[in-house]
Every structure is written in structure tokens, then in C-alpha cells.
Amino acid sequence: MKDTMTKIAYFSAEIGISAKLPTYSGGLGVLAGDHIKAAADAELPMCAVTLLYKEGYFKQRIDDDGKQTEAYPQFDPNPLLKKLPIKFTLPLRKRDVWIQVYEYRHKGLTGHEIPIYFLDANLEENFRDDKVITLRLYSGDKDHRILQEAILGFGGIKLLDELQYNDIETYHMNEGHAAFIIMQLLRKYNGNHEEVRKRCHFTTHTPVPAGHDEFAIDRCERMLDGLLWKSLSKIHSIQNGRLNMTELGLHFSRSANGVSKLHGEVAQNQFPDYKIGYITNGVYHPYWVGKEFREVFDNRLPGWRGDPNRLLNIDAILPEELITAHQSHKDFLLGYANSQTQMALSNDVLTIGFARRAARYKRASLIFNDLERLVEIGRGKIQIVFAGKAHPADNDGKSIIYDIIQNAKKLFGTIKVVYLENYNLWLGRIITSGVDVWLNTPRRPNEASGTSGMKAALNGIPNLSILDGWWAEACKHGKNGWGIGNSELVDDEADANHLYELLENEVIPIFYNNQDKWVSIMSESIKTGVNFTAYRMIKDYQEKYYKL
């Protein structure tokens, strides 16, 4: 049956739509899920395409020394996903690879549904080497990545044609992983560059050069039998026989954006031949606000789920209600943390949270820069909850986790530090609603956005963060949180010293000695968070780029 209503097709290599679906690894996928949820609430005519990973990302285990190991339990998509009666083939590695399609329909607050299509190569009809293409997220070598991205791009467009989505006005590529859609669209529109360009929009998320996929053309040709569009050699995205997937997406898009004001500037400098704007990310507030706050807001600020601007009236809520609700979130987090560790974290101690992917530029160990000074400032006054995975092949990331555990051992008896395994949507929500302060210490300007800090803010948790990503726009120092460091200078030593000064002179004294001030900062955090919701973000996309 021909679909004439859907106007937007959203492509992402990972979509974190539910904690029950292991189809995401971190920020990119969770942001994609929040984008879709907000689009459903706004009743946008959208569908989405991604891959089905039956062994997900991975289950993380960290031993007593801090060494990460991985396990890959099988995920059965039934009954969460509906298996559609649709199969097709793609010519990969000199043979036809069968692709099965599954569907998940996300229903928004008003009942509007957005279908998400999952593409799966793990089928009996395929050779073993082909079955594993979509088995695990971000696995394998460059050949494997090309094959995964080919199924997403070539397969995704083929699927939409099969489903007769004939009126798509915007193909939205969420990062370069989806850029092979360009090749298939060129085939669809007989090589007409402008016909393709007027239909595409591109979002880039990473200021780190290594985050942009680049493949040798001869490697692509070896993997993709006749799928590459042959007349691309003159375009800017192909240089020295290599294909930069981000530049491919940018070259064939009518518009493009970074994911914060600062990141938009960084991306523009990275890719000066293209015009890159920005829309600062936002988070899906009905999900990320913790249970107790949801109940308080339902009672006191009805309608906040559909319109987060109602949270700007947070001052109508009594301070003791905010404190009680937050304490309940904190009790739940610490109860869980204590069930997983032997550290006996205390409900009365200032709890600092740091949870994100283990990557060097995020500087998770910055707070341990001077252990003697940290002990002098924080003995008996702070405790720290860490979480986050390192990519299985990223030994540098694994060493970061190891360093944190080793520092936790050195601090034993003075400052309690725990590392919680398997950071995911569920754990993310209980950490971003349950700690007292959200710590973020990236090496500026490498944090494109930093959505976890937005989630904390909406839960009344002050950010203590480097002025990078969203926090460069949001920080009102001393009113809704604190900005670490000098935005004109990137220096580990100076940033660590400023972090210690803020803890010693502002954060710790206010938390323990000035409850009125602390509640005021909590309220300002919530008000700040209102402008960093996916509700606002999707309106920006609609007005700037979707133009419906």
C-alpha cells in the first residue's frame, strides 16, 4: 500500500528507544531515540531506519582490579519487534545477502505513531560470514563497518521503496554511518545530484576526527558489488582514493547541523567547504525525569509532559517537596549501587556522578589529578559514582576504567568511589536523577553536546562541568551549577585545580551549610533544563530543516 503521509525518513546506525532493546551503545543512539519520541509527540510524519543487533552492544563486566571484559547474550526480538513479511537481497562480497525487516511502532503522548524499521542479516539463508554483519553494534574491522553501513544505507532506501514511501521530502542522516543512502538515492534519481541534494539533511555529532568513517574506494568496491555510484570521483568527499562518509553526506545535503552552538563552529572549521549550522541537542523529558519528580510535577504542574515550559513555574513547588523527591531518587540509586558493590555509600554524603563512554578526551580521571588534595577537601564529605563502557577494541578506554578502580582503591577509607557496570538507558536514568552533582570534564571543545548533563539538570541536579557542548550555552555560574576552567585555555592541571577550588569553596559548603541556596540552584537547574529538551529540539528541526 502506497504511503503518502510520511515526509521524513530518519536514518541512524543505533537507536536507543527502550532499555529492553539492546540496539544502541551510547549518546548517539539515545539521542536518536529521544529525537523519535519527541517527533511522535509533535505528530511529525516520520519513519526511522536502523539495524537489528541480536547480540546488542555488550554486557560489561569489571573485575576487582578494574579490567573490563565483555559478554554478548543473544537478544530475541519477539515480541518487542514485529517481524514483517519483507525480505530482500543486497549484493555484498560477490553474493546475495538476505535482509529481514522488523518493525517497532513508537506511540507518542497523543497516540501518533512513528514506525522504526530494523534490518537484520542474521538469517538461515545467509552464509555464516554474512549472518554476523548485523550481529553486534560497532564490531569488526573496516570491511565489517562498510558492510553494516551498506545494509543501513542501500538496504534502508530499498526498504522504503518496497514499502512505497514515495513522498519522502527529507532523508535525515544521523551521522556519516548512514551516508550510503546517497548512492542508492543517486540510482533512484538517475544520477541527478540536485534531486538528491534537495531531499537530504545531515547531522554530525563528533568533533573528533577519528569519529568520521573513511574507507578506501577499492575496499568499498570489493565489498559492494556494483552498488557504488560510479561518477563520484570528482566530488570533494573522495580524495586520494578514499571515501569520507561525513563529507559524502554533507556534499549531497541541502542543509547540515552540529549539535550545539560551539560544536556547530567546530564542525564548520572541520568541513569548511560546506555550510553547517547547529541545533543544540535536547533530551526527552517525560522519560528522563525521575519517578518521584514525575509524580510531583503531575500533581503541581499538570501538562508538563506535553509542554515542558510549565516546569518554568517550578517555584510554585515547595522546597521540601523538591528535597524529598530528590532524596527518594538518591536512596534508590544508592540502594542499587550498594547492592552491586561493597562500599556502603551513605545517603547523607554529597554524591558526585560521572557516567559516559570511556574515552580519553572525556578525562574521567581528572578529579584524581591530586589525590592528597582531593582527600583534604572531600574526606567524609563526598562520594563518587562512575559508570560507562569502553569499546571492546579500545584498550585506551579500558585503561581509563582500570585507572578509576585503582584510584578508588587508593582512596579506600577516605573517599568512597564505585564503578557501576552496564551503563544503559535504565541505569542512566537512575544515576542522572539520583546523584547530587553532575560532573563532566571533557577536554574542550571535544564534547559535541553532552546530553547526560541535560538529564541531570531536569532532575534538579547542578552541573559541575567544563564549559563545553551544551554547558557553554547553559551555565550561569553559581546559579544553576558551576563552570570549570578557562574557556580560552585547555590545560589538565589548571582545570583540575579549578575543580578542586570549586568543590572546596562552593559546592561542598553550600550543600552542607546552605540548604536554601542549594534548593535555589536545583530550581534553576530545572528551569535551565527546559530549554534543553527534545521538545524544543524537534521544534528547531521542524522550523529550520524539515520545513513541514
C-alpha positions in Angstrom: 0.0 0.0 0.0 1.4 3.4 -1.0 2.4 5.7 1.9 1.6 9.3 1.0 1.7 10.7 4.5 5.3 10.1 5.7 7.6 13.0 4.8 10.7 12.4 6.9 12.9 9.3 6.9 15.4 9.2 9.8 18.5 7.0 9.4 20.7 6.1 12.3 23.2 3.2 13.0 21.8 3.0 16.5 18.5 3.9 18.1 18.0 3.7 21.9 14.2 3.7 22.0 13.8 1.3 25.0 16.0 -0.2 27.7 14.6 -3.6 26.6 16.1 -3.2 23.1 19.9 -3.5 23.0 20.2 -1.6 19.8 22.4 1.3 21.0 25.8 1.9 22.6 25.6 5.4 24.0 24.9 9.0 23.4 24.3 8.9 19.6 21.7 6.1 19.9 20.0 7.5 23.0 19.8 10.9 21.2 18.2 9.2 18.2 15.6 7.6 20.4 14.8 10.9 22.1 14.5 12.5 18.7 12.0 10.0 17.6 10.0 10.2 20.8 9.7 13.9 20.6 8.9 13.7 16.9 6.0 11.4 17.8 4.7 13.8 20.4 4.9 16.6 17.8 3.0 14.3 15.4 5.6 14.6 12.7 5.1 12.4 9.6 8.3 10.4 10.2 9.6 6.9 9.9 13.1 5.6 11.0 15.6 3.0 9.8 18.3 1.3 11.8 20.0 -2.2 12.2 18.9 -5.0 14.4 21.8 -6.3 16.6 20.8 -9.6 18.0 23.9 -9.6 20.3 23.5 -5.9 21.0 26.4 -3.9 22.1 27.8 -6.0 25.0 27.3 -6.8 28.7 30.1 -5.3 30.7 32.0 -7.0 33.5 34.7 -5.2 35.6 36.8 -7.3 37.9 38.3 -6.2 41.2 41.4 -4.8 39.5 39.3 -2.7 37.1 39.7 -4.9 34.0 36.7 -4.8 31.6 35.6 -8.0 29.9 32.6 -8.4 27.5 29.8 -10.9 27.0 27.3 -11.0 24.2 24.0 -12.6 25.2 21.5 -13.2 22.4 18.6 -10.9 22.1 15.3 -12.4 20.9 13.3 -9.6 19.1 10.0 -11.4 19.7 7.6 -10.0 20.9 9.0 -6.5 21.2 9.5 -6.2 17.5 7.1 -7.3 14.7 8.7 -9.5 12.0 7.4 -8.1 8.7 6.7 -10.3 5.7 9.5 -8.5 3.9 12.9 -9.9 2.8 15.2 -8.6 0.1 18.8 -9.1 -1.0 21.8 -6.9 -1.4 24.9 -7.8 -3.5 27.7 -7.9 -0.9 31.1 -9.7 -1.3 30.1 -11.3 -4.6 26.9 -12.9 -3.3 23.4 -12.0 -2.4 22.8 -11.3 1.3 19.3 -11.7 2.5 17.9 -8.9 4.8 14.9 -9.4 7.1 12.8 -6.5 8.3 11.4 -6.0 11.8 9.2 -3.1 12.9 8.7 -1.3 16.2 6.0 1.4 16.4 6.6 4.1 19.0 3.4 5.7 20.2 3.7 9.4 21.3 1.7 11.2 24.0 -1.2 11.9 21.7 -1.3 8.4 20.1 0.7 9.4 17.0 2.9 6.5 15.9 6.4 6.5 14.3 7.5 3.2 12.8 11.1 2.2 13.3 12.4 -0.4 10.8 15.2 -2.8 11.9 17.3 -4.5 9.3 18.7 -8.0 10.1 21.2 -10.2 8.2 21.3 -13.0 10.8 19.2 -15.4 8.7 19.4 -19.1 7.9 19.6 -18.3 4.2 22.9 -16.5 4.6 26.4 -17.7 4.8 27.9 -17.6 8.3 30.1 -14.7 7.4 27.0 -12.7 6.3 24.9 -13.6 9.3 27.3 -11.8 11.6 27.3 -8.5 9.7 24.4 -7.1 11.8 25.0 -9.3 14.9 26.9 -6.7 17.0 26.9 -3.0 17.1 30.2 -1.3 16.1 32.1 -4.5 15.8 34.7 -5.9 13.4 37.2 -4.3 11.1 36.7 -1.7 8.3 35.3 -4.3 5.9 32.7 -5.2 8.5 31.8 -1.5 9.1 31.4 -1.0 5.3 29.0 -4.0 5.2 27.0 -2.7 8.2 26.7 0.8 6.7 25.8 -0.7 3.3 22.9 -2.5 4.8 21.7 0.6 6.6 22.1 2.9 3.6 21.5 0.8 0.5 19.1 -1.5 2.3 17.3 1.3 4.1 16.4 3.0 0.9 15.5 -0.3 -0.8 13.1 -1.0 2.1 11.4 2.4 1.9 10.8 1.8 -1.8 9.5 -1.6 -1.1 7.0 -0.1 1.5 6.1 2.5 -1.1 7.2 5.6 0.9 7.1 7.6 -2.3 6.7 11.1 -0.8 9.7 11.5 1.4 10.8 15.1 1.4 13.7 14.8 3.9 16.1 11.9 4.3 17.8 12.8 7.6 21.2 11.1 8.1 22.2 10.9 11.8 26.0 10.8 11.3 28.1 9.5 8.4 27.2 5.8 9.1 24.0 6.4 7.1 25.7 8.2 4.1 25.4 5.2 1.7 21.8 6.3 1.3 23.3 8.9 -1.1 24.5 6.2 -3.5 21.1 4.5 -3.6 19.2 7.8 -4.0 21.5 8.7 -6.9 20.4 5.5 -8.6 16.8 6.2 -7.7 17.0 9.7 -9.3 19.2 8.7 -12.3 22.3 10.4 -11.1 20.7 13.8 -10.6 22.7 15.4 -7.9 20.3 18.2 -7.2 17.3 15.9 -6.9 19.2 14.0 -4.2 20.6 17.1 -2.5 17.2 18.8 -2.1 15.9 15.8 -0.2 18.7 15.3 2.3 19.7 16.7 5.6 22.9 15.7 7.6 23.6 15.9 11.3 27.2 15.5 12.6 27.9 14.7 16.2 31.6 14.3 16.6 34.4 17.0 16.7 36.9 14.2 17.0 38.5 13.3 13.6 38.6 9.6 14.4 34.8 9.6 14.7 34.4 10.2 11.0 34.4 7.0 8.9 36.8 6.9 6.0 37.2 4.0 3.6 39.4 3.2 0.7 37.4 3.2 -2.6 38.9 0.0 -3.8 38.0 -1.6 -0.4 34.4 -0.4 -0.9 34.3 -1.7 -4.5 35.5 -5.1 -3.2 32.8 -5.2 -0.6 29.9 -3.7 -2.5 29.3 -5.4 -5.9 28.2 -2.6 -8.2 26.4 -0.6 -5.5 28.8 2.4 -5.6 27.7 5.2 -7.8 30.5 5.3 -10.4 30.6 9.0 -11.2 31.6 10.2 -7.7 35.3 10.6 -8.3 35.2 14.4 -8.8 33.3 15.2 -5.6 35.1 16.5 -2.6 34.3 13.5 -0.4 36.6 11.3 -2.4 40.2 12.2 -2.2 43.3 10.1 -2.8 41.1 7.1 -3.4 39.4 7.4 -0.1 35.7 8.0 0.8 34.9 10.2 3.8 31.4 9.3 4.8 30.7 12.6 6.6 31.8 14.6 3.5 29.7 12.3 1.3 26.7 13.1 3.4 27.5 16.9 3.6 28.1 17.2 -0.2 24.7 15.7 -1.0 22.7 17.5 1.7 20.7 20.7 1.3 21.5 21.5 4.9 23.6 20.3 7.8 24.0 20.9 11.5 26.2 20.3 14.5 24.6 19.6 17.9 25.5 22.6 20.0 26.4 26.2 19.2 30.1 25.5 20.0 30.1 22.2 18.1 28.5 23.9 15.1 31.5 26.3 15.0 33.9 23.3 15.4 32.2 21.3 12.6 32.2 24.3 10.3 36.0 24.6 10.8 36.4 20.8 10.2 34.5 20.9 7.0 34.9 24.5 5.6 33.6 23.7 2.2 30.1 23.2 3.5 27.6 25.4 5.4 27.0 23.8 8.8 24.5 25.3 11.3 23.6 24.0 14.7 20.7 22.7 16.7 21.6 22.1 20.3 20.6 18.6 21.3 17.7 18.0 23.8 16.5 15.1 25.9 13.1 13.5 26.1 12.0 14.9 29.4 9.0 12.6 30.1 11.4 9.7 30.2 14.5 11.3 31.8 12.8 13.0 34.8 12.9 10.6 37.7 9.8 8.8 39.1 9.3 10.9 42.2 9.7 14.2 40.3 7.3 13.0 37.6 4.7 12.5 40.3 5.3 15.9 41.9 5.1 17.6 38.5 2.0 15.7 37.6 0.3 17.0 40.7 1.7 20.5 40.8 2.4 21.4 37.1 -0.1 19.3 35.1 0.6 19.2 31.4 4.4 19.4 31.8 4.9 16.2 29.8 3.3 17.7 26.7 4.7 21.2 27.4 7.9 21.3 29.4 7.7 25.1 29.6 5.3 24.5 32.5 8.4 23.5 34.5 9.4 27.1 34.4 6.9 27.5 37.3 9.0 25.2 39.5 9.0 27.9 42.2 5.3 27.0 42.9 6.6 23.7 44.3 7.6 23.8 48.0 11.4 23.4 48.6 10.7 20.4 50.9 8.8 18.7 48.1 11.9 19.0 45.8 14.2 17.8 48.6 12.0 14.8 49.4 11.6 13.8 45.8 15.3 14.1 45.2 16.2 12.2 48.3 13.9 9.3 47.1 15.8 9.2 43.8 19.1 9.3 45.7 18.0 6.5 48.0 17.1 4.3 45.1 20.4 4.9 43.3 22.5 4.3 46.4 20.4 1.2 47.3 21.2 -0.2 43.8 24.9 0.8 44.0 25.3 -0.8 47.4 23.6 -4.0 46.1 26.2 -4.1 43.3 29.3 -3.2 45.4 30.6 -3.5 48.9 31.2 0.2 49.5 28.1 1.1 51.7 27.5 4.6 50.2 25.8 6.9 52.6 22.5 8.8 51.9 23.8 11.8 53.8 27.0 12.4 51.8 27.3 14.6 48.8 27.2 12.2 45.8 29.0 13.2 42.6 28.1 11.4 39.4 30.2 10.8 36.3 28.8 8.4 33.7 29.6 8.3 30.0 31.6 6.3 27.4 35.2 5.7 28.5 37.2 7.9 26.1 40.4 9.7 26.8 39.1 13.2 25.9 36.4 12.9 28.5 39.0 12.9 31.2 37.2 10.8 33.7 40.3 10.7 35.9 40.7 14.5 36.2 39.2 14.5 39.7 42.0 12.2 40.7 44.8 14.5 39.5 46.0 15.3 43.1 44.7 12.6 45.4 46.2 14.3 48.6 44.3 17.5 47.8 41.1 15.6 46.9 41.3 13.8 50.3 41.9 17.0 52.1 38.9 18.6 50.5 36.5 15.6 50.4 37.3 13.2 53.2 33.9 12.1 54.6 32.2 14.8 52.6 32.0 13.4 49.0 31.4 10.0 47.4 31.6 9.4 43.6 29.6 7.1 41.4 31.1 6.3 38.0 29.6 4.3 35.1 30.4 3.9 31.4 31.6 1.3 28.9 34.8 1.2 26.8 34.5 -0.2 23.3 35.8 -3.8 23.3 38.6 -2.9 21.0 39.6 0.3 22.8 42.4 -0.6 25.1 42.9 3.1 25.9 39.3 3.3 27.0 39.7 0.2 29.1 42.8 1.7 30.8 40.7 4.6 31.9 38.3 2.3 33.7 41.3 0.5 35.2 42.8 3.8 36.4 39.5 4.8 38.1 39.3 1.5 40.0 43.0 1.8 41.0 42.4 5.3 42.3 39.3 4.1 44.2 41.5 1.6 45.9 44.0 4.3 46.9 41.1 6.3 48.3 39.7 3.4 50.3 38.9 4.6 53.8 38.8 8.3 52.9 36.5 8.8 49.9 34.2 6.1 48.6 34.3 5.6 44.8 32.2 3.0 43.0 32.0 2.0 39.3 28.7 0.6 38.2 28.6 -1.9 35.3 26.4 -1.8 32.2 25.6 1.8 31.7 22.3 1.8 29.7 19.0 3.7 29.5 17.7 2.4 32.8 20.9 2.9 34.8 21.4 6.3 33.1 18.1 7.5 34.4 18.7 6.4 38.0 22.2 8.0 38.0 21.1 11.3 36.4 18.3 11.6 38.8 19.9 10.2 41.9 23.3 11.9 42.4 23.6 15.4 43.9 26.1 16.9 41.4 26.8 16.0 37.8 30.5 16.1 36.9 31.7 16.5 33.3 35.3 17.2 32.5 35.9 16.9 28.7 38.9 18.5 27.0 37.2 21.4 25.3 36.0 21.6 22.5 35.7 17.8 22.1 32.3 17.4 23.8 29.8 18.0 21.0 26.8 18.3 23.2 26.7 16.3 26.5 23.1 15.2 26.9 23.6 13.5 30.2 24.1 16.8 31.8 20.7 18.0 30.5 19.1 14.9 32.0 20.7 15.8 35.4 19.5 19.4 35.2 15.9 18.4 34.6 16.1 16.4 37.8 17.3 19.4 39.7 20.9 18.3 39.8 23.5 21.0 39.3 26.2 20.5 36.7 29.8 21.0 37.6 31.3 21.0 34.2 33.8 22.3 31.7 32.3 25.0 29.5 31.9 22.7 26.5 29.0 21.4 24.4 25.6 22.5 25.8 27.0 23.8 29.1 28.9 26.6 27.2 25.4 27.8 26.4 23.6 27.0 29.6 25.9 27.7 32.5 25.0 30.5 34.9 27.9 30.1 37.2 26.9 29.8 40.9 23.2 30.0 40.0 22.4 26.7 38.1 25.7 25.0 38.6 29.4 25.7 38.0 31.7 26.1 35.1 35.1 24.6 35.4 38.2 26.1 33.8 39.1 28.9 31.4 37.3 28.5 28.1 40.3 30.1 26.3 42.8 27.6 27.8 42.8 23.8 27.7 45.1 22.6 30.5 44.6 19.5 32.6 46.5 20.8 35.6 44.6 24.2 35.6 41.3 22.5 35.1 41.9 20.0 37.9 42.9 22.9 40.3 39.8 24.9 39.5 37.7 21.8 40.0 39.2 21.4 43.5 38.7 25.1 44.3 35.0 24.9 43.3 34.4 21.8 45.4 36.2 23.2 48.4 34.8 26.8 48.3 31.4 26.5 46.7 29.9 23.0 46.1 30.6 21.3 49.4 29.9 24.3 51.7 26.6 25.1 50.0 25.5 21.5 50.0 26.1 21.1 53.8 25.6 24.6 55.2 23.1 26.5 53.0 20.1 24.4 52.1 18.1 27.4 50.8 20.9 28.2 48.3 21.1 24.6 47.2 17.4 24.3 46.6 17.6 27.6 44.6 20.4 26.0 42.4 18.2 22.9 42.0 15.3 25.0 40.8 17.4 27.0 38.4 18.8 23.7 37.0 15.3 22.6 36.2 14.4 25.9 34.6 17.6 25.6 32.5 16.8 22.1 31.5 13.5 23.3 29.9 15.4 24.8 27.0 17.4 21.6 26.5 14.5 19.2 25.9 13.8 17.2 22.8 10.5 19.1 22.7 12.5 22.3 21.9 15.0 20.4 19.7 12.3 18.9 17.4 10.6 22.2 17.0 14.0 23.6 15.9 14.4 20.8 13.3 10.9 21.3 12.1 11.3 25.0 11.6 15.0 25.1 10.4 15.4 22.0 8.4 12.3 19.8 7.9 10.2 22.9 6.9 6.9 21.0 7.0 
